[in-house]
Amino acid sequence: MRLRAALSAAFLAAGAALAVAAPASAVANGNDVAPGEYPFAAKLSMPVIPRADGTTYASGCSGSLIAPQWIITAGHCFHDVNRKPVSGPVPYGTSVLLGATTDEPGKGERRTVTEVLQAGTNDVALAKLDRPVTDIAPLTVSPSAPVTGQQVTLAGWGSLTEVSPKPSDKLQQGAMQVVGSDATTASVIGIAPHKDTSACSYDSGAPYFVAEGISGRLVSVESTGPDCPHATPETTSRVDILAAWIATHTA
């Protein structure tokens, strides 16, 4: 298993010499998201992340808008040089794209992250934006636990494959099903368009949600899983257990 946070630029360059780059898609074996759908889905880009040895690398995550000035994502997306999750001022420059299904100049809303709050209970973090997003309806946070058999949608900006992975320039989706849960996580598997539809590198923090109300209801966020694509359970972080904490900090 591996966390869905991204790989170093040096690793990607080495991998590119060994294999042809994958198509710029997200969510392994998923479908394109139609223009105008899921505007709350966020692409987080971190071009200069420091390492303990003084070098840097580029990375990226996915997330979703849950309040006008707040994104929810995976806790491991924000860390110190020793890979320990951190709260406080954002530890490295992070840009956010919202309201778009393709990452092109002039598309969507662009913001930067200024502050990070780690949940601590599970692999979840809140990222504060430099200014509110007022023209996109946020996801609501589920107040109830995921139910085995429940169908959810995954929308992310991750890679299509673990071979030479890179952040996507196109938002994709997949239909998933909850197959179990514990006190802090929910396990999901792909059901459509393929049984091995799954999250991939750079999908960390991507939302698993159900259609409800104006935008949808967030059930969990992507945390970790086997190399993609795969037909085995993926580990996601429940948000219902954090509902009160989220409401307090995003009000």
Secondary structure by P-SEA (a helix, b strand, c coil): ccccccccaaaaaaaaaccccccccccccbbbbcccccccbbbbbbccccccccccccccbbbbbccccbbbccccccccccccccccccccbbbbbcccccccccccbbbbbcbbbbcccccbbbbbcccccccbbbbbbbcccccccbbbbbbbcccccccccccccbbbbbbbbbccccccbbbbbbccccccccccccccccccccccccbbbbcbbbccccccccccbbbbbbcccaaaaaaaaac
